[in-house]
Amino acid sequence: MKLAVRTRMRARLTAPVAALVLTGLTAAACAPQTSGGSSGEDEKTGTLRVWLFQEVGNEPKEKVVDEAVAAFEKEHDGADVTVEYIPVETRAQRIKAAFNDPKSAPDVIEYGNTDTAGYVKDGGLLDVTKEFDGWSEARDTDPTAKQSVTVEGRVYGAPLFVGVRALYYRTDVFEKLNLDVPKTQDELIETARKIRKAEPELYGLAVGGAYTYGAMPFLWAQGGELAEEEGGSYASAVDSPAAQKGIKAYTSLFGDGNCPAAKCAGMGGNDTVTAFAAGKAGMAIGGDFSHAAIEAGKVKGKYAVVPLPGVKEGEIAPAFAGGNNIGVLKSTSHRTLAVDLMKRLASKETQGELFDAMGFLPTFTDVRADAAEREPFVEPFVRTLDAGARFVPASPGWAQIDASLVLPTMFQEIITGRKDVAAAAGDAAKKMDDAFGAAG
């Protein structure tokens, strides 16, 4: 396995990665229902078509993929592979067309991990449970990453990379104010207020009313859930007592004592990271994919990262596990070859090289541990993943919930004082249940 350190601090954990992590469900909401099943063919020669996402600065990714494809073609005489890099912004339309027209569809695709349930419902992805379970490397797959390719116990792809968030903090500010790194969420909130009081030009902890995946760790740390599954159906749980406690903790960070509602209610994840990078916040909840942007900002050399603390000292708050997967389309006429290519593109070797080239965190625990040993900035994110990251409900209804901004609306209603926590959470739960019910 080629896992040598590359000296250039690649522009790998960049905005497009964050976009994939945050908006992976957009395509699922647009993909159509299909009535066609598997082609039933399994040709052992011919051309396989692959669609991968195009990144800003795509050349390093292309080099890794080209090497993986060359190795695949060498092992499969008579098989050729063509790779097309499609814009993330228009992937919904492209995949919709592929589901509708199998003859022009690719054999293998990269897709956002929150797209899985929607694509399965639409009949677009091939069930590869047998092949995945028989793949020797798969035993080292992070359980949460495997969950992102699993619907109702069946596997529909292979995880490609994962992304999580942790706590960035200003070492210079903490030293100046003689502050300790918070070890619990109560201490985090208290520390944020101390920073704001002592340095009123700073947000203590930059937070956003539209930052769903920055808020979720507070809900999960209190034992809350987004939804509960029973018999393959989902029911919202955001109005449960535990969830409401987490929502209250997060929304308490909005106000003049930390992050003024007038400025922060509309902020999303990118806004909070931008504020921190620009030196306008003492702390922020950012991803491994935020590292390059922060390194390029005013706080370079003046910050550190630790896992976001949980409710009790020693606990790590569960983080949302974002990322991308590789899957095979159900319409492929090259099932065996396509599955082998999926495994090659998502293999330990390829994931290790993608980390070196682009900074994508591997989904294999051993490869990720190696990456953390070589690149110290990765260590807090790996610890967060190892502590148990979480995922969104595996329902196609999540696409509607996400697109309708149900959770940001809930947070903003509380932050602005239009509704209390119970009322806002209750209304959000009703909207979520409507979406889950419509999805079936």
C-alpha positions in Angstrom: 0.0 0.0 0.0 1.4 3.4 -0.9 0.9 5.6 2.1 4.0 7.8 1.9 3.7 11.3 3.3 3.5 13.9 0.5 5.1 17.1 1.5 2.6 19.5 -0.1 -0.2 20.2 2.3 -2.8 19.5 -0.3 -5.8 21.7 -0.9 -7.7 18.6 -0.1 -10.1 19.3 2.7 -11.7 22.0 0.7 -15.1 23.5 0.3 -16.4 21.0 -2.3 -15.8 18.2 0.3 -17.8 20.1 2.8 -20.5 20.7 0.3 -20.8 16.9 -0.4 -21.0 16.2 3.3 -23.7 18.8 3.9 -25.8 18.5 0.7 -25.5 14.9 -0.3 -29.3 14.5 -0.3 -30.1 17.0 -3.0 -29.9 14.5 -5.8 -32.1 12.0 -3.9 -34.9 14.4 -3.8 -34.9 14.8 -7.6 -34.3 11.2 -8.7 -37.4 9.5 -10.2 -39.0 6.2 -9.5 -37.9 3.5 -11.9 -39.7 0.3 -12.7 -36.7 -1.4 -14.4 -34.8 -4.0 -12.5 -31.3 -5.4 -13.0 -30.3 -6.0 -16.6 -29.6 -9.6 -15.7 -26.6 -9.6 -17.9 -23.0 -10.2 -16.7 -20.6 -9.5 -19.5 -17.0 -10.3 -18.7 -15.4 -8.0 -21.3 -16.2 -4.5 -22.7 -16.3 -1.0 -21.5 -17.3 0.1 -18.0 -18.4 3.7 -17.5 -17.7 5.5 -14.2 -19.0 8.9 -13.0 -17.1 10.5 -10.2 -17.5 14.0 -8.6 -15.3 16.7 -9.9 -13.4 18.6 -7.2 -11.8 22.0 -7.3 -8.3 21.1 -8.2 -9.3 17.8 -9.6 -5.9 16.7 -10.9 -4.7 14.9 -7.8 -7.9 12.9 -7.6 -7.6 12.0 -11.3 -4.1 10.7 -10.8 -5.1 8.4 -8.0 -8.1 7.2 -10.0 -6.0 6.6 -13.1 -3.7 4.4 -11.1 -6.6 2.4 -9.7 -8.2 2.0 -13.1 -4.9 0.9 -14.7 -4.5 -1.8 -12.0 -8.0 -3.0 -12.6 -7.6 -3.2 -16.3 -4.4 -5.2 -15.9 -6.2 -7.7 -13.7 -9.3 -8.0 -16.1 -8.3 -8.8 -19.6 -10.7 -7.4 -22.1 -12.2 -4.8 -19.8 -11.8 -1.1 -20.4 -12.8 1.8 -18.1 -13.8 5.3 -19.0 -14.1 7.8 -16.2 -16.1 11.0 -16.4 -16.0 13.7 -13.7 -19.3 15.3 -13.3 -20.0 18.7 -11.5 -21.5 18.2 -8.0 -24.0 21.0 -8.7 -25.7 19.2 -11.6 -25.4 15.6 -10.4 -29.1 15.4 -9.5 -30.1 15.9 -13.2 -27.4 13.6 -14.5 -28.3 10.7 -12.1 -32.0 11.3 -12.8 -31.3 10.9 -16.5 -29.2 7.7 -15.8 -32.0 6.1 -13.8 -34.4 6.9 -16.7 -32.2 5.7 -19.5 -30.2 2.6 -18.5 -28.6 2.3 -22.0 -26.7 5.6 -21.5 -26.1 5.1 -17.7 -22.7 4.5 -16.2 -21.9 1.2 -14.5 -20.3 2.8 -11.4 -21.0 6.1 -9.6 -19.8 8.2 -6.7 -22.6 9.5 -4.6 -23.1 11.4 -1.4 -23.7 9.1 1.6 -27.0 10.7 2.5 -28.3 9.8 -1.0 -28.3 6.1 -0.3 -31.9 5.6 0.8 -33.4 7.7 -1.9 -31.4 6.0 -4.6 -32.4 2.6 -3.3 -36.0 3.6 -3.3 -35.7 4.8 -6.8 -34.3 1.4 -7.9 -31.0 2.8 -9.1 -28.4 1.0 -7.0 -27.4 -2.6 -7.1 -27.6 -4.8 -4.0 -24.0 -5.9 -3.4 -24.5 -7.4 0.1 -23.0 -10.7 -0.8 -20.0 -9.3 -2.5 -19.4 -6.7 0.3 -19.6 -9.4 3.0 -17.2 -11.6 1.1 -14.7 -8.7 0.6 -11.7 -9.3 3.0 -11.0 -5.6 3.4 -14.6 -4.8 4.4 -14.1 -6.2 7.9 -12.1 -3.1 8.7 -14.8 -0.7 7.5 -15.9 1.8 10.1 -19.4 0.7 11.3 -20.9 4.2 10.7 -19.5 4.3 7.2 -21.0 0.9 6.5 -24.3 2.2 7.8 -24.2 4.8 5.1 -24.4 2.2 2.4 -27.0 0.1 4.2 -30.8 0.2 3.8 -33.0 -2.3 5.7 -30.0 -4.6 6.2 -28.9 -4.7 2.6 -25.7 -3.1 1.3 -25.8 -0.9 -1.8 -22.2 0.3 -2.3 -18.8 0.7 -0.6 -17.8 3.8 1.5 -15.2 6.0 -0.1 -14.4 8.6 2.5 -15.8 10.1 5.6 -15.9 13.6 7.2 -16.6 14.7 10.8 -16.5 17.8 12.9 -14.6 18.7 16.0 -13.8 21.8 18.1 -11.3 24.3 16.8 -10.1 26.8 19.4 -7.7 29.8 19.5 -4.7 28.9 21.5 -3.6 32.6 21.7 -7.0 33.6 23.1 -7.1 30.8 25.6 -3.6 31.7 26.8 -4.3 35.4 27.1 -7.5 34.7 29.1 -6.0 31.8 31.1 -8.8 29.4 29.9 -8.8 25.7 30.1 -9.9 23.6 27.1 -13.6 22.7 27.9 -14.1 19.1 28.9 -17.9 19.1 28.9 -20.6 20.9 27.0 -21.5 23.0 30.0 -17.9 24.1 30.2 -18.0 24.8 26.5 -20.9 27.1 26.8 -19.4 28.8 29.9 -16.0 29.2 28.1 -17.8 30.7 25.1 -19.4 33.3 27.3 -16.2 34.2 29.1 -14.4 34.8 25.7 -17.3 37.0 24.5 -17.3 39.0 27.8 -13.5 39.5 27.8 -13.2 40.1 24.0 -16.5 41.6 22.9 -15.3 41.8 19.3 -15.2 38.0 19.1 -17.9 35.4 19.1 -17.0 33.0 21.9 -18.1 30.0 19.9 -19.3 30.7 16.4 -22.6 29.0 15.9 -25.2 29.1 13.2 -29.0 28.7 13.1 -28.7 27.0 9.7 -25.8 24.8 10.8 -27.7 21.5 11.3 -24.7 19.2 11.5 -23.0 21.5 14.0 -26.1 21.4 16.2 -26.7 17.6 16.1 -23.8 16.7 18.5 -25.6 18.6 21.2 -28.8 16.7 20.6 -27.1 13.3 20.4 -24.9 14.0 23.4 -28.1 14.3 25.6 -29.3 11.0 24.3 -31.7 12.5 21.8 -32.4 11.1 18.3 -33.5 12.6 15.0 -35.9 9.7 14.5 -36.8 6.2 15.6 -37.1 3.3 13.3 -39.7 0.6 13.7 -40.5 -2.0 11.1 -38.7 -0.2 8.3 -40.6 3.1 9.0 -39.4 6.2 10.8 -41.0 8.5 13.2 -39.5 11.8 14.3 -37.9 12.0 17.8 -36.8 15.6 17.8 -39.5 16.5 20.2 -38.5 13.9 22.9 -37.4 15.2 26.3 -33.7 14.2 25.6 -33.7 15.8 22.2 -35.3 19.0 23.5 -32.6 19.2 26.2 -29.9 19.1 23.4 -31.7 21.7 21.3 -32.0 24.0 24.3 -28.2 23.7 25.0 -27.3 24.5 21.4 -29.8 27.4 21.1 -28.6 28.9 24.4 -25.4 29.8 22.5 -27.3 32.5 20.5 -27.5 35.9 22.1 -25.3 38.9 23.0 -23.5 36.7 25.5 -21.9 34.6 22.8 -23.1 34.9 19.2 -25.8 37.6 18.6 -29.0 36.2 17.1 -29.2 39.0 14.6 -25.9 37.9 13.1 -25.8 34.2 13.8 -29.3 33.0 13.3 -28.9 32.8 9.6 -25.3 31.5 9.6 -24.5 28.0 8.2 -21.4 25.8 8.7 -19.2 27.6 6.2 -20.1 30.9 7.8 -18.9 29.8 11.2 -15.7 28.4 9.9 -15.1 31.6 7.9 -15.6 33.6 11.0 -13.0 31.5 12.9 -10.5 31.6 10.1 -10.8 35.3 9.9 -10.0 35.7 13.6 -13.5 36.7 14.6 -14.3 33.8 17.0 -12.6 32.1 19.9 -13.9 28.7 18.9 -15.8 27.0 16.1 -17.2 23.5 15.3 -15.5 22.6 12.0 -14.7 19.6 10.0 -11.5 17.8 8.9 -12.5 19.3 5.6 -12.2 22.8 7.1 -8.5 22.5 7.9 -7.2 23.9 4.6 -9.5 27.0 4.8 -8.4 27.7 8.4 -4.8 27.2 7.6 -5.2 29.8 4.9 -6.8 32.3 7.3 -5.5 34.8 9.9 -5.4 32.2 12.7 -2.8 30.0 11.1 -0.4 28.8 13.8 -2.7 30.1 16.6 -5.3 27.3 16.9 -5.7 23.7 17.9 -8.4 21.1 17.6 -9.9 18.7 20.1 -13.0 16.4 19.9 -16.2 18.2 20.8 -16.9 17.3 24.4 -19.9 15.4 25.5 -22.2 16.0 28.5 -19.8 14.3 31.0 -16.0 14.8 31.3 -14.2 12.2 29.2 -17.1 11.8 26.7 -16.9 12.8 23.1 -20.1 14.2 21.6 -21.3 12.1 18.7 -20.7 13.8 15.3 -22.5 13.4 12.0 -20.5 11.1 9.7 -20.6 12.7 6.3 -18.8 11.5 3.2 -19.2 9.8 -0.2 -19.7 6.2 -1.4 -19.1 4.2 -4.6 -22.0 2.2 -5.9 -22.9 0.1 -8.9 -26.0 0.9 -10.9 -28.7 -1.8 -11.1 -28.8 -1.4 -14.9 -25.2 -2.5 -15.5 -24.6 -5.3 -17.9 -21.2 -6.0 -16.3 -22.2 -6.9 -12.8 -19.1 -8.8 -11.8 -16.7 -6.4 -13.4 -18.5 -3.4 -12.0 -18.5 -4.7 -8.4 -14.8 -5.5 -8.8 -14.1 -2.0 -10.0 -16.2 -0.6 -7.1 -14.0 -2.5 -4.7 -10.8 -1.3 -6.4 -11.9 2.4 -6.3 -12.9 2.1 -2.6 -10.0 -0.2 -1.6 -7.6 0.5 1.2 -4.8 1.3 -1.2 -6.9 3.8 -3.1 -8.4 5.4 0.0 -4.9 5.8 1.4 -3.7 7.5 -1.8 -6.8 9.7 -1.8 -6.0 10.9 1.7 -2.5 11.8 0.6 -3.7 13.5 -2.6 -7.0 15.1 -1.4 -7.2 14.7 2.4 -10.3 12.5 2.3 -10.5 10.6 5.6 -10.4 6.9 4.9 -13.4 4.7 6.0 -11.1 1.8 7.0 -10.1 2.1 10.6 -6.6 0.8 10.1 -5.9 3.1 7.1 -7.3 6.0 9.0 -5.1 5.3 12.0 -2.1 5.3 9.8 -3.2 8.6 8.3 -3.6 10.1 11.8 -0.1 9.0 12.8 1.4 10.7 9.8 -0.7 13.8 9.8 -1.2 15.1 13.4 -4.2 17.4 12.5 -6.3 14.3 11.7 -6.0 12.8 15.2 -8.9 14.6 16.9 -11.2 13.7 14.0 -10.2 10.1 14.1 -10.8 10.0 17.8 -14.3 11.5 17.2 -15.0 8.8 14.6 -13.7 6.0 16.9 -15.9 7.3 19.7 -19.0 6.6 17.5 -20.2 9.0 14.9 -23.8 9.1 13.9 -25.8 9.2 10.7 -29.1 10.5 9.4 -32.2 8.3 9.2 -31.9 5.8 6.3 -35.2 7.0 4.8 -35.7 8.7 1.4 -37.9 11.1 3.4 -34.7 12.7 4.8 -34.2 14.3 1.4 -37.4 16.3 1.8 -36.7 17.1 5.4 -33.2 18.4 4.5 -34.4 20.3 1.4 -37.3 21.9 3.3 -34.9 23.2 6.0 -37.1 21.7 8.7 -34.3 21.7 11.4 -32.8 25.1 10.6 -36.3 26.6 10.8 -36.8 25.0 14.2 -33.5 26.4 15.5 -34.2 29.8 14.1 -37.7 30.0 15.5 -36.2 29.3 19.0 -33.3 31.7 18.5 -35.4 34.6 17.5 -38.0 34.0 20.2 -40.9 33.2 17.9 -41.4 29.8 19.6 -40.1 28.0 22.7 -38.2 24.8 22.4 -41.2 22.5 22.9 -43.4 24.2 20.4 -40.7 24.5 17.7 -39.6 20.9 18.2 -43.2 19.7 18.1 -43.8 21.5 14.8 -40.6 20.2 13.3 -41.5 16.6 14.4 -44.8 16.9 12.6 -43.1 18.1 9.4 -40.6 15.2 9.6 -43.3 12.7 10.1 -45.2 14.0 7.1 -42.0 13.5 5.0 -41.3 10.1 6.4 -44.9 9.0 5.7 -44.9 10.3 2.2 -41.6 8.4 1.5 -43.2 5.2 2.6 
